[in-house]
Amino acid sequence: MPIEITGYWLAKTEPEVYSIDDLARDGETEWDGVRNYQVRNFMRDRMKPGEQILIYHSNTKPLGVYGIAEVAGPAHPDSTQFDAKSKYYDEGSDPDDPRWWCPDFRYVETLQTPVTRDSIKETPGLENINVTKRGMRLSVMPVTKKEFDIICKLGRR
């Protein structure tokens, strides 16, 4: 079944690499380093300025949504692909025809209460959210408006 694109997103990040607190401090950042073609296509072709993003902390305890961001502008070439000192350097990427694209994310808010993976799994209305599906390892994925609203409500109480 194809993934439906709704204008709402969930982006995974490891908090020791870049957390919602880092985004709050910086205000805006290039969402760089993604090296998955499907996610690149989402970010390059489908994400639009102003769309809302749930920031999900992975590889931590507890896993879950910790904040909200928005797409700050259209996608542009990921600067890390051309930086030989970056772990995301891609020597095969051509500056005249970049392989990797990303948007900038802008901080919106930190949720009062993180919405944990366990609570997402237990909450009515979130049964079909992609982040809890087996094998769904994409670092950026669409969510429905309903899923976005439920998670925001849980995190703001």
DSSP file (Angstrom, degrees, kcal/mol; ACC not computed):
  #  RESIDUE AA STRUCTURE BP1 BP2  ACC     N-H-->O    O-->H-N    N-H-->O    O-->H-N    TCO  KAPPA ALPHA  PHI   PSI    X-CA   Y-CA   Z-CA
    1    1 A M              0   0    0      0, 0.0     0, 0.0     0, 0.0     0, 0.0   0.000 360.0 360.0 360.0 128.5    0.0    0.0    0.0
    2    2 A P        -     0   0    0      0, 0.0     2,-0.5     0, 0.0     0, 0.0  -0.293 360.0-106.6 -67.9 153.2    1.5    3.4   -1.0
    3    3 A I        -     0   0    0      1,-0.0     2,-0.3   127,-0.0     0, 0.0  -0.684  32.6-131.6 -81.5 126.1    2.3    6.0    1.7
    4    4 A E        -     0   0    0     -2,-0.5     2,-0.5   138,-0.1    -1,-0.0  -0.617  12.4-142.1 -80.1 133.9   -0.2    8.8    1.7
    5    5 A I        +     0   0    0     -2,-0.3     4,-0.1     1,-0.1   139,-0.1  -0.860  28.8 164.6 -98.8 125.5    1.3   12.3    1.8
    6    6 A T        -     0   0    0     -2,-0.5    -1,-0.1     2,-0.5     3,-0.1   0.512  57.5-101.0-120.9  -8.5   -0.8   14.7    3.9
    7    7 A G  S    S+     0   0    0      1,-0.4    45,-0.8    44,-0.1     2,-0.4   0.507  95.1  97.3  93.4   4.7    1.4   17.8    4.6
    8    8 A Y  E     -aB  52 143A   0    135,-0.6   135,-2.1    43,-0.2    -2,-0.5  -0.964  54.1-173.5-125.0 145.5    2.2   16.6    8.2
    9    9 A W  E     -aB  53 142A   0     43,-2.1    45,-2.9    -2,-0.4     2,-0.4  -0.879  24.6-146.7-138.0 161.9    5.5   14.7    9.0
   10   10 A L  E     -aB  54 141A   0    131,-2.6   131,-2.5    -2,-0.3     2,-0.5  -0.997  18.8-167.1-128.0 128.5    7.4   12.9   11.6
   11   11 A A  E     -aB  55 140A   0     43,-2.9    45,-2.9    -2,-0.4     2,-0.3  -0.972  10.1-145.7-119.6 126.1   11.2   13.2   11.6
   12   12 A K  E     +a   56   0A   0    127,-3.5     2,-0.3    -2,-0.5    45,-0.2  -0.666  23.9 167.5 -87.8 143.1   13.4   10.9   13.7
   13   13 A T  E     -a   57   0A   0     43,-2.5    45,-2.2    -2,-0.3     7,-0.1  -0.984  37.9-120.1-149.9 146.9   16.6   12.1   15.2
   14   14 A E    >>  -     0   0    0     -2,-0.3     4,-2.6    43,-0.2     3,-2.1  -0.798  24.7-140.2 -86.0 123.5   18.9   10.8   17.8
   15   15 A P  T 34 S+     0   0    0      0, 0.0     4,-0.4     0, 0.0    -1,-0.1   0.763 100.6  58.0 -61.4 -25.7   19.0   13.3   20.7
   16   16 A E  T 34 S+     0   0    0      2,-0.2     3,-0.1    43,-0.2    43,-0.0   0.688 114.4  39.9 -76.0 -14.8   22.7   12.9   21.2
   17   17 A V  T <4 S-     0   0    0     -3,-2.1     2,-0.2     1,-0.2    -1,-0.1   0.872 142.5 -19.8 -92.8 -52.7   23.2   14.0   17.6
   18   18 A Y  S  < S-     0   0    0     -4,-2.6    -1,-0.2     4,-0.0    -2,-0.2  -0.797  72.7-175.0-161.0 114.7   20.6   16.7   17.3
   19   19 A S     >  -     0   0    0     -4,-0.4     4,-2.1    -2,-0.2     5,-0.1  -0.468  44.2-100.1-106.7 174.5   17.6   17.1   19.7
   20   20 A I  H  > S+     0   0    0      1,-0.2     4,-2.5     2,-0.2     5,-0.1   0.835 125.1  57.5 -62.1 -32.4   14.6   19.3   20.0
   21   21 A D  H  > S+     0   0    0      2,-0.2     4,-2.2     1,-0.2    -1,-0.2   0.882 104.9  50.3 -65.7 -37.5   16.6   21.3   22.5
   22   22 A D  H  > S+     0   0    0      2,-0.2     4,-2.6     1,-0.2     5,-0.2   0.914 111.3  48.3 -64.4 -42.5   19.3   21.9   19.9
   23   23 A L  H  X S+     0   0    0     -4,-2.1     4,-2.9     2,-0.2    84,-0.4   0.893 109.9  52.2 -66.0 -38.7   16.6   23.0   17.4
   24   24 A A  H  < S+     0   0    0     -4,-2.5    -1,-0.2     2,-0.2    -2,-0.2   0.913 112.6  45.9 -61.3 -42.3   15.1   25.3   20.1
   25   25 A R  H  < S+     0   0    0     -4,-2.2    -2,-0.2     1,-0.2    -1,-0.2   0.916 120.2  38.3 -64.8 -44.5   18.6   26.8   20.7
   26   26 A D  H  < S-     0   0    0     -4,-2.6     2,-0.8    -5,-0.1    -2,-0.2   0.767  88.6-150.9 -82.0 -26.7   19.4   27.2   17.0
   27   27 A G  S  < S+     0   0    0     -4,-2.9    80,-2.5    -5,-0.2     2,-0.3  -0.152  75.0  22.3  83.6 -42.3   15.9   28.3   15.9
   28   28 A E  E     +C  106   0A   0     -2,-0.8     2,-0.3    78,-0.2    78,-0.2  -0.987  68.0 176.5-155.1 148.2   16.4   26.8   12.4
   29   29 A T  E     -C  105   0A   0     76,-2.4    76,-3.1    -2,-0.3     2,-0.4  -0.996  37.3-105.0-153.3 153.1   18.7   24.1   10.9
   30   30 A E  E     -C  104   0A   0     -2,-0.3     2,-1.9    74,-0.3    74,-0.2  -0.694  32.7-136.1 -73.3 127.0   19.4   22.3    7.7
   31   31 A W        +     0   0    0     72,-2.5     3,-0.3    -2,-0.4    -1,-0.1  -0.543  50.1 162.8 -86.5  73.8   18.0   18.7    8.1
   32   32 A D        +     0   0    0     -2,-1.9     3,-0.1     1,-0.2    69,-0.0  -0.240  30.9  52.3 -94.4 173.7   21.1   17.2    6.6
   33   33 A G        +     0   0    0      1,-0.3     2,-0.4    55,-0.1    -1,-0.2   0.469  60.9 145.1  85.5   3.0   22.7   13.8    6.5
   34   34 A V        +     0   0    0     -3,-0.3    -1,-0.3     1,-0.1    67,-0.1  -0.627  20.9 178.4 -77.5 126.3   19.8   11.8    5.2
   35   35 A R        +     0   0    0     -2,-0.4     2,-0.4    -3,-0.1    -1,-0.1  -0.361  43.0 103.6-127.3  52.8   21.0    9.1    2.9
   36   36 A N     >  -     0   0    0      1,-0.1     4,-2.8     0, 0.0     5,-0.2  -0.998  61.7-144.4-131.7 127.4   17.8    7.2    2.0
   37   37 A Y  H  > S+     0   0    0     -2,-0.4     4,-2.5     1,-0.2     5,-0.2   0.873  98.4  51.2 -65.3 -38.8   16.4    7.8   -1.5
   38   38 A Q  H  > S+     0   0    0      2,-0.2     4,-2.1     1,-0.2    -1,-0.2   0.925 114.3  44.2 -64.9 -42.4   12.7    7.6   -0.4
   39   39 A V  H  > S+     0   0    0      2,-0.2     4,-2.9     1,-0.2     5,-0.2   0.910 111.3  54.2 -67.7 -41.7   13.2   10.1    2.4
   40   40 A R  H  X S+     0   0    0     -4,-2.8     4,-3.1     1,-0.2     5,-0.3   0.925 109.1  49.2 -55.3 -44.2   15.3   12.3    0.1
   41   41 A N  H  X>S+     0   0    0     -4,-2.5     4,-2.8     2,-0.2     5,-0.7   0.897 110.0  50.5 -64.7 -40.5   12.4   12.3   -2.4
   42   42 A F  I  X>S+     0   0    0     -4,-2.1     5,-2.1     3,-0.2     4,-2.0   0.962 116.6  41.1 -57.1 -51.1    9.9   13.2    0.4
   43   43 A M  I  <5S+     0   0    0     -4,-2.9    32,-0.3     3,-0.2    -2,-0.2   0.886 122.5  39.3 -68.5 -39.2   12.1   16.1    1.5
   44   44 A R  I  <5S+     0   0    0     -4,-3.1    31,-0.3    -5,-0.2    -1,-0.2   0.905 131.3  21.4 -76.4 -42.7   13.0   17.3   -2.0
   45   45 A D  I  <5S+     0   0    0     -4,-2.8    -3,-0.2    -5,-0.3    -2,-0.2   0.691 130.1  30.2-105.1 -22.0    9.6   16.8   -3.8
   46   46 A R  I  <<S+     0   0    0     -4,-2.0     2,-0.2    -5,-0.7    -3,-0.2   0.763  87.9  91.9-116.3 -32.3    6.9   16.7   -1.2
   47   47 A M      < -     0   0    0     -5,-2.1    28,-0.3     4,-0.0   -39,-0.0  -0.495  56.1-166.8 -71.0 133.3    7.7   18.8    1.9
   48   48 A K    >   -     0   0    0     -2,-0.2     3,-2.1    26,-0.1    23,-0.3  -0.915  31.5 -87.9-121.6 147.4    6.4   22.4    1.6
   49   49 A P  T 3  S+     0   0    0      0, 0.0    23,-0.2     0, 0.0     3,-0.1  -0.239 113.1  24.5 -52.8 136.0    7.3   25.5    3.6
   50   50 A G  T 3  S+     0   0    0     21,-3.2    22,-0.1     1,-0.3     2,-0.0   0.198  85.4 135.7  93.1 -14.7    5.0   25.8    6.6
   51   51 A E    <   -     0   0    0     -3,-2.1    20,-2.4    20,-0.1    -1,-0.3  -0.378  56.0-115.3 -67.6 148.6    4.2   22.1    6.9
   52   52 A Q  E     -aD   8  70A   0    -45,-0.8   -43,-2.1    18,-0.2     2,-0.4  -0.595  27.0-163.3 -93.6 146.0    4.3   20.8   10.5
   53   53 A I  E     -aD   9  69A   0     16,-2.8    16,-2.6    -2,-0.2     2,-0.5  -0.992  14.8-142.5-133.3 127.4    6.8   18.1   11.7
   54   54 A L  E     -aD  10  68A   0    -45,-2.9   -43,-2.9    -2,-0.4     2,-0.7  -0.785  22.2-140.1 -82.3 127.9    6.7   16.0   14.8
   55   55 A I  E     -aD  11  67A   0     12,-3.0    11,-2.8    -2,-0.5    12,-1.1  -0.838  20.7-166.8 -96.3 113.8   10.3   15.6   16.2
   56   56 A Y  E     -aD  12  65A   0    -45,-2.9   -43,-2.5    -2,-0.7     2,-0.6  -0.875  12.7-142.9-106.6 122.6   10.8   12.0   17.3
   57   57 A H  E     -aD  13  64A   0      7,-3.1     7,-1.6    -2,-0.5     3,-0.3  -0.764  24.5-176.6 -87.0 121.2   13.8   11.0   19.5
   58   58 A S        +     0   0    0    -45,-2.2     3,-0.1    -2,-0.6     0, 0.0  -0.658  58.7  34.9-109.4 169.6   15.1    7.6   18.6
   59   59 A N  S    S+     0   0    0     -2,-0.2     2,-0.3     1,-0.2    -1,-0.2   0.884 103.4  88.9  53.9  43.0   17.9    5.6   20.1
   60   60 A T  S    S-     0   0    0     -3,-0.3    -1,-0.2   -45,-0.1     3,-0.2  -0.919  83.3 -76.6-151.5 173.4   17.0    6.9   23.6
   61   61 A K  S    S+     0   0    0      1,-0.3     2,-0.1    -2,-0.3    -3,-0.1  -0.992 114.2  23.4-126.7 125.6   14.8    6.1   26.5
   62   62 A P  S    S-     0   0    0      0, 0.0    -1,-0.3     0, 0.0    -5,-0.1   0.585  86.5-147.2 -84.8 149.8   12.0    6.7   26.2
   63   63 A L        +     0   0    0     -3,-0.2    54,-2.2    -2,-0.1    55,-0.3  -0.449  48.0  98.4 -64.7 144.7   11.5    6.8   22.5
   64   64 A G  E    S-DE  57 116A   0     -7,-1.6    -7,-3.1    52,-0.3     2,-0.5  -0.943  72.8 -50.7 161.5-178.8    8.9    9.3   21.4
   65   65 A V  E     +DE  56 115A   0     50,-2.5    50,-2.6    -2,-0.3    -9,-0.3  -0.742  42.2 170.0 -87.1 125.8    7.8   12.7   20.1
   66   66 A Y  E     -     0   0A   0    -11,-2.8    45,-2.0    -2,-0.5     2,-0.3   0.541  56.9 -12.6-113.5 -13.6    9.5   15.6   22.0
   67   67 A G  E     -DE  55 110A   0    -12,-1.1   -12,-3.0    43,-0.3     2,-0.4  -0.972  59.1-102.7-171.1-176.2    8.6   18.6   20.0
   68   68 A I  E     +DE  54 109A   0     41,-3.1    40,-2.2    -2,-0.3    41,-1.9  -0.974  28.3 170.7-131.1 140.1    7.3   20.3   16.9
   69   69 A A  E     -DE  53 107A   0    -16,-2.6   -16,-2.8    -2,-0.4     2,-0.3  -0.777  18.7-139.3-131.0 177.6    9.0   22.0   14.0
   70   70 A E  E     -DE  52 106A   0     36,-2.1    36,-2.9    -2,-0.3     2,-0.5  -0.975  31.1 -96.0-138.8 157.8    8.0   23.3   10.6
   71   71 A V  E     - E   0 105A   0    -20,-2.4   -21,-3.2   -23,-0.3    34,-0.2  -0.618  35.3-165.2 -71.7 121.4    9.5   23.2    7.1
   72   72 A A        -     0   0    0     32,-3.0    -1,-0.2    -2,-0.5    33,-0.2   0.722  59.5 -23.6 -86.1 -22.9   11.2   26.6    6.9
   73   73 A G  S    S-     0   0    0     31,-0.7    31,-0.4   -25,-0.1    -1,-0.2  -0.974  84.7 -55.0-172.5 177.1   11.8   26.7    3.1
   74   74 A P        -     0   0    0      0, 0.0    30,-0.2     0, 0.0   -26,-0.1  -0.230  67.7 -85.5 -67.1 159.0   12.0   24.6    0.0
   75   75 A A        -     0   0    0    -28,-0.3   -31,-0.1   -31,-0.3    26,-0.0  -0.249  48.4-179.9 -63.3 152.1   14.6   21.8   -0.3
   76   76 A H  E     -F  102   0B   0     26,-2.7    26,-2.6    -3,-0.1     3,-0.0  -0.915  43.3 -64.2-144.6 165.2   18.1   22.6   -1.3
   77   77 A P  E     -F  101   0B   0      0, 0.0     2,-0.5     0, 0.0    24,-0.3  -0.333  56.8-112.1 -57.7 133.6   21.3   20.5   -1.9
   78   78 A D    >   -     0   0    0     22,-2.4     3,-1.2     1,-0.2     4,-0.3  -0.557  23.2-149.2 -67.0 117.0   22.4   19.0    1.4
   79   79 A S  G >  S+     0   0    0     -2,-0.5     3,-1.2     1,-0.3     4,-0.3   0.761  88.4  68.2 -64.6 -26.0   25.7   20.8    2.2
   80   80 A T  G >  S+     0   0    0      1,-0.2     3,-1.0     2,-0.2    -1,-0.3   0.755  84.8  70.1 -69.2 -22.5   27.3   17.8    4.0
   81   81 A Q  G <  S+     0   0    0     -3,-1.2     9,-2.3     1,-0.2    12,-0.3   0.741 104.3  41.9 -66.9 -20.2   27.5   15.7    0.8
   82   82 A F  G <  S+     0   0    0     -3,-1.2     2,-0.8    -4,-0.3    -1,-0.2   0.412  91.6  96.1-104.4  -0.7   30.3   18.1   -0.5
   83   83 A D    X   -     0   0    0     -3,-1.0     3,-2.2    -4,-0.3     6,-0.2  -0.811  57.9-161.2 -97.3 105.1   32.2   18.4    2.8
   84   84 A A  T 3  S+     0   0    0     -2,-0.8    -1,-0.1     1,-0.3     5,-0.1   0.694  91.4  56.2 -60.2 -19.2   35.1   15.9    2.8
   85   85 A K  T 3  S+     0   0    0     -3,-0.0    -1,-0.3     3,-0.0     2,-0.2   0.569  89.8  94.8 -87.6 -10.2   35.3   16.2    6.6
   86   86 A S  S X  S-     0   0    0     -3,-2.2     3,-1.5    -6,-0.2     0, 0.0  -0.560  76.1-135.3 -84.0 144.4   31.6   15.3    7.1
   87   87 A K  T 3  S+     0   0    0      1,-0.3    -1,-0.1    -2,-0.2    -3,-0.1   0.637 109.5  57.6 -69.4 -11.2   30.6   11.7    7.9
   88   88 A Y  T 3  S+     0   0    0     -5,-0.1    -1,-0.3    -8,-0.1   -55,-0.1   0.254  77.1 136.4-100.5  10.1   27.8   12.3    5.3
   89   89 A Y    <   -     0   0    0     -3,-1.5     2,-0.4    -6,-0.2    -8,-0.2  -0.312  36.2-165.8 -58.1 137.8   30.3   13.2    2.5
   90   90 A D    >   -     0   0    0     -9,-2.3     3,-2.0   -10,-0.1     9,-0.1  -0.875   9.0-169.7-130.3  98.0   29.4   11.6   -0.8
   91   91 A E  T 3  S+     0   0    0     -2,-0.4    -1,-0.1     1,-0.3    -2,-0.0   0.707  86.3  59.6 -64.2 -18.1   32.3   11.8   -3.3
   92   92 A G  T 3  S+     0   0    0     -3,-0.1     2,-0.4     2,-0.1    -1,-0.3   0.539  81.1 102.1 -85.9  -6.9   30.0   10.6   -6.1
   93   93 A S    <   -     0   0    0     -3,-2.0    -3,-0.1   -12,-0.3     3,-0.0  -0.652  65.5-143.8 -83.6 132.0   27.6   13.5   -5.7
   94   94 A D  B >   -G   97   0C   0      3,-0.8     3,-1.7    -2,-0.4    -2,-0.1  -0.813   8.8-142.0 -97.9 125.5   28.1   16.2   -8.4
   95   95 A P  T 3  S+     0   0    0      0, 0.0    -1,-0.1     0, 0.0   -13,-0.0   0.780 106.5  52.7 -56.6 -25.9   27.6   19.9   -7.3
   96   96 A D  T 3  S+     0   0    0      1,-0.3    -3,-0.0    -3,-0.0    -2,-0.0   0.632 127.0  21.6 -83.6 -13.7   26.0   20.5  -10.7
   97   97 A D  B <  S-G   94   0C   0     -3,-1.7    -3,-0.8     0, 0.0    -1,-0.3  -0.496  89.2-157.3-149.1  71.0   23.6   17.6  -10.1
   98   98 A P        -     0   0    0      0, 0.0     3,-0.1     0, 0.0    -5,-0.0  -0.167  10.9-157.2 -59.5 142.5   23.4   17.0   -6.4
   99   99 A R  S    S+     0   0    0      1,-0.1     2,-0.4    -9,-0.1    -6,-0.0   0.832  75.7  54.8 -83.4 -36.5   22.3   13.6   -5.2
  100  100 A W        +     0   0    0    -22,-0.2   -22,-2.4   -10,-0.1     2,-0.3  -0.871  61.9 178.2-114.1 131.6   21.1   14.6   -1.7
  101  101 A W  E     +F   77   0B   0     -2,-0.4   -57,-0.2   -24,-0.3   -58,-0.1  -0.899   2.7 169.9-127.3 153.6   18.5   17.3   -0.9
  102  102 A C  E     -F   76   0B   0    -26,-2.6   -26,-2.7    -2,-0.3     2,-0.2  -0.987  23.5-130.7-157.7 155.8   17.0   18.6    2.3
  103  103 A P        -     0   0    0      0, 0.0   -72,-2.5     0, 0.0     2,-0.4  -0.519  31.2-106.4 -95.4 173.7   14.9   21.4    3.7
  104  104 A D  E     -C   30   0A   0    -31,-0.4   -32,-3.0   -74,-0.2   -31,-0.7  -0.820  30.0-144.1 -94.3 144.3   15.6   23.6    6.7
  105  105 A F  E     -CE  29  71A   0    -76,-3.1   -76,-2.4    -2,-0.4     2,-0.4  -0.893   7.9-153.4-108.4 141.3   13.5   22.9    9.8
  106  106 A R  E     -CE  28  70A   0    -36,-2.9   -36,-2.1    -2,-0.4   -78,-0.2  -0.938  23.4-111.8-115.0 136.5   12.4   25.7   12.1
  107  107 A Y  E     + E   0  69A   0    -80,-2.5   -38,-0.2    -2,-0.4     3,-0.1  -0.390  38.5 165.4 -64.3 137.6   11.6   25.3   15.8
  108  108 A V  E     -     0   0A   0    -40,-2.2     2,-0.3     1,-0.3   -39,-0.2   0.666  57.7 -33.4-116.1 -56.8    8.0   25.6   16.9
  109  109 A E  E     - E   0  68A   0    -41,-1.9   -41,-3.1     2,-0.0     2,-0.5  -0.991  40.8-122.2-164.4 157.9    7.7   24.1   20.4
  110  110 A T  E     - E   0  67A   0     -2,-0.3   -43,-0.3   -43,-0.2     2,-0.1  -0.918  43.2-116.6-100.2 131.0    8.9   21.6   22.9
  111  111 A L  E     -     0   0A   0    -45,-2.0    45,-0.2    -2,-0.5    41,-0.0  -0.406  10.8-133.1 -69.3 143.6    6.1   19.4   24.1
  112  112 A Q  E    S+     0   0A   0     43,-0.9    44,-0.2     1,-0.2    -1,-0.1   0.876  98.3  24.8 -61.7 -37.9    5.3   19.7   27.9
  113  113 A T  E    S-     0   0A   0     42,-2.2    -1,-0.2   -48,-0.0    44,-0.1  -0.991  90.4-121.0-129.2 122.0    5.2   15.9   28.0
  114  114 A P  E     -     0   0A   0      0, 0.0     2,-1.0     0, 0.0   -48,-0.2  -0.360  22.8-131.5 -58.9 141.2    7.0   13.7   25.6
  115  115 A V  E     - E   0  65A   0    -50,-2.6   -50,-2.5     4,-0.0    40,-0.1  -0.838  30.8-146.6 -97.4 101.4    4.6   11.4   23.8
  116  116 A T  E  >  - E   0  64A   0     -2,-1.0     4,-2.4   -52,-0.3   -52,-0.3  -0.185  20.3-115.6 -72.0 158.3    6.3    8.0   24.1
  117  117 A R  H  > S+     0   0    0    -54,-2.2     4,-2.4     1,-0.2     5,-0.2   0.893 117.7  54.6 -57.0 -40.8    6.3    5.2   21.6
  118  118 A D  H  > S+     0   0    0    -55,-0.3     4,-1.4     1,-0.2    -1,-0.2   0.921 109.0  46.1 -62.2 -43.4    4.4    3.1   24.2
  119  119 A S  H  > S+     0   0    0      1,-0.2     4,-0.9     2,-0.2    -1,-0.2   0.862 110.2  54.6 -69.6 -32.3    1.7    5.7   24.6
  120  120 A I  H >< S+     0   0    0     -4,-2.4     3,-0.8     1,-0.2    -2,-0.2   0.931 108.2  49.5 -61.5 -44.4    1.5    6.1   20.8
  121  121 A K  H 3< S+     0   0    0     -4,-2.4    -1,-0.2     1,-0.2    -2,-0.2   0.804 115.0  44.6 -63.6 -29.4    0.9    2.4   20.5
  122  122 A E  H 3< S+     0   0    0     -4,-1.4    -1,-0.2    -5,-0.2    -2,-0.2   0.512  91.2  99.3 -94.2  -6.1   -1.9    2.5   23.2
  123  123 A T  S X< S-     0   0    0     -4,-0.9     3,-1.9    -3,-0.8     4,-0.1  -0.717  75.1-121.4 -93.3 124.5   -3.7    5.6   22.0
  124  124 A P  T 3  S+     0   0    0      0, 0.0    -2,-0.1     0, 0.0    -1,-0.1  -0.341  99.8  33.5 -57.6 138.6   -6.9    5.2   19.9
  125  125 A G  T 3  S+     0   0    0     25,-0.0     3,-0.2     4,-0.0    25,-0.1   0.230 104.4  76.3  97.1 -12.1   -6.6    7.0   16.6
  126  126 A L    X   +     0   0    0     -3,-1.9     3,-1.2    -6,-0.2    -3,-0.1   0.185  55.8 110.9-112.8  16.1   -2.8    6.2   16.3
  127  127 A E  T 3  S+     0   0    0      1,-0.3    -1,-0.1    -4,-0.1    -6,-0.0   0.793  84.4  39.3 -61.5 -28.9   -3.2    2.5   15.3
  128  128 A N  T 3  S+     0   0    0     -3,-0.2    -1,-0.3     5,-0.0     2,-0.1   0.312  78.0 134.0-107.4   8.3   -1.9    3.1   11.8
  129  129 A I    X   -     0   0    0     -3,-1.2     3,-1.3     1,-0.1     4,-0.3  -0.388  56.3-134.2 -63.7 134.2    0.9    5.6   12.4
  130  130 A N  G >  S+     0   0    0     12,-0.4     3,-1.7     1,-0.3     6,-0.2   0.798  94.8  70.8 -62.0 -32.5    3.9    4.5   10.4
  131  131 A V  G 3  S+     0   0    0      1,-0.3    -1,-0.3    10,-0.1     5,-0.1   0.738 101.4  45.7 -63.4 -21.9    6.5    5.0   13.2
  132  132 A T  G <  S+     0   0    0     -3,-1.3    -1,-0.3     2,-0.1     2,-0.2   0.480  88.6 108.9 -97.8  -2.7    5.2    2.0   15.1
  133  133 A K  S X  S-     0   0    0     -3,-1.7     3,-1.8    -4,-0.3     2,-0.1  -0.528  78.8-105.5 -77.9 139.3    4.9   -0.3   12.2
  134  134 A R  T 3  S+     0   0    0      1,-0.3    -1,-0.1    -2,-0.2     3,-0.1  -0.365 104.4  14.6 -59.5 135.3    7.4   -3.2   12.0
  135  135 A G  T 3  S+     0   0    0      1,-0.2     2,-1.3    -2,-0.1    -1,-0.3   0.390  86.3 130.2  81.7  -4.7   10.1   -2.6    9.4
  136  136 A M    <   +     0   0    0     -3,-1.8    -1,-0.2    -6,-0.2    -3,-0.0  -0.689  19.2 153.8 -85.6  95.5    9.3    1.1    9.0
  137  137 A R        +     0   0    0     -2,-1.3    -1,-0.2    -3,-0.1     2,-0.1   0.235  17.7 133.3-110.4  12.0   12.8    2.5    9.4
  138  138 A L        -     0   0    0      1,-0.1     3,-0.1    -3,-0.0  -126,-0.1  -0.389  50.2-146.5 -66.2 141.0   12.4    5.8    7.4
  139  139 A S  S    S+     0   0    0      1,-0.2  -127,-3.5  -128,-0.1     2,-0.4   0.687  89.3  33.1 -83.4 -18.3   13.9    8.8    9.2
  140  140 A V  E    S+B   11   0A   0   -129,-0.2  -129,-0.2  -131,-0.0    -1,-0.2  -0.992  76.1 160.7-135.1 129.2   11.2   11.1    7.8
  141  141 A M  E     -B   10   0A   0   -131,-2.5  -131,-2.6    -2,-0.4     2,-0.1  -0.990  37.9-103.0-147.3 152.6    7.7    9.9    7.1
  142  142 A P  E     -B    9   0A   0      0, 0.0   -12,-0.4     0, 0.0     2,-0.3  -0.420  30.5-169.7 -73.6 151.8    4.2   11.4    6.6
  143  143 A V  E     -B    8   0A   0   -135,-2.1  -135,-0.6    -2,-0.1  -137,-0.3  -0.915  26.8-106.7-129.2 160.6    1.6   11.4    9.3
  144  144 A T     >  -     0   0    0     -2,-0.3     4,-2.6     1,-0.1     5,-0.2  -0.434  27.8-113.4 -81.7 162.9   -2.1   12.3    9.0
  145  145 A K  H  > S+     0   0    0      2,-0.2     4,-3.0     1,-0.2     5,-0.2   0.906 119.8  54.0 -59.7 -41.6   -3.5   15.5   10.3
  146  146 A K  H  > S+     0   0    0      2,-0.2     4,-2.4     1,-0.2    -1,-0.2   0.925 109.9  46.0 -59.7 -46.2   -5.5   13.4   12.8
  147  147 A E  H  > S+     0   0    0      2,-0.2     4,-2.3     1,-0.2     5,-0.2   0.917 113.4  49.9 -62.9 -43.8   -2.4   11.6   14.0
  148  148 A F  H  X S+     0   0    0     -4,-2.6     4,-2.4     1,-0.2    -2,-0.2   0.938 112.3  47.3 -59.3 -48.1   -0.5   14.9   14.3
  149  149 A D  H  X S+     0   0    0     -4,-3.0     4,-2.4     1,-0.2    -2,-0.2   0.892 111.0  50.7 -63.5 -41.3   -3.4   16.5   16.3
  150  150 A I  H  X S+     0   0    0     -4,-2.4     4,-2.3     2,-0.2    -1,-0.2   0.935 112.0  47.1 -62.8 -45.9   -3.7   13.6   18.7
  151  151 A I  H  X S+     0   0    0     -4,-2.3     4,-2.4     1,-0.2    -2,-0.2   0.911 111.9  50.4 -64.5 -41.9    0.0   13.6   19.4
  152  152 A C  H  X S+     0   0    0     -4,-2.4     4,-1.4    -5,-0.2    -1,-0.2   0.923 110.4  50.2 -61.2 -43.3    0.1   17.4   20.0
  153  153 A K  H  < S+     0   0    0     -4,-2.4     4,-0.4     1,-0.2     3,-0.3   0.915 111.8  47.8 -61.5 -43.3   -2.9   17.1   22.3
  154  154 A L  H >< S+     0   0    0     -4,-2.3     3,-0.8     1,-0.2    -1,-0.2   0.906 114.0  47.2 -63.5 -41.5   -1.1   14.3   24.3
  155  155 A G  H 3< S+     0   0    0     -4,-2.4   -42,-2.2     1,-0.2   -43,-0.9   0.678 109.1  53.9 -76.4 -18.1    2.1   16.3   24.5
  156  156 A R  T 3<        0   0    0     -4,-1.4    -1,-0.2    -3,-0.3    -2,-0.2   0.400 360.0 360.0 -98.4   2.5    0.5   19.6   25.6
  157  157 A R    <         0   0    0     -3,-0.8    -1,-0.2    -4,-0.4    -2,-0.1   0.481 360.0 360.0 -91.3 360.0   -1.4   18.3   28.6
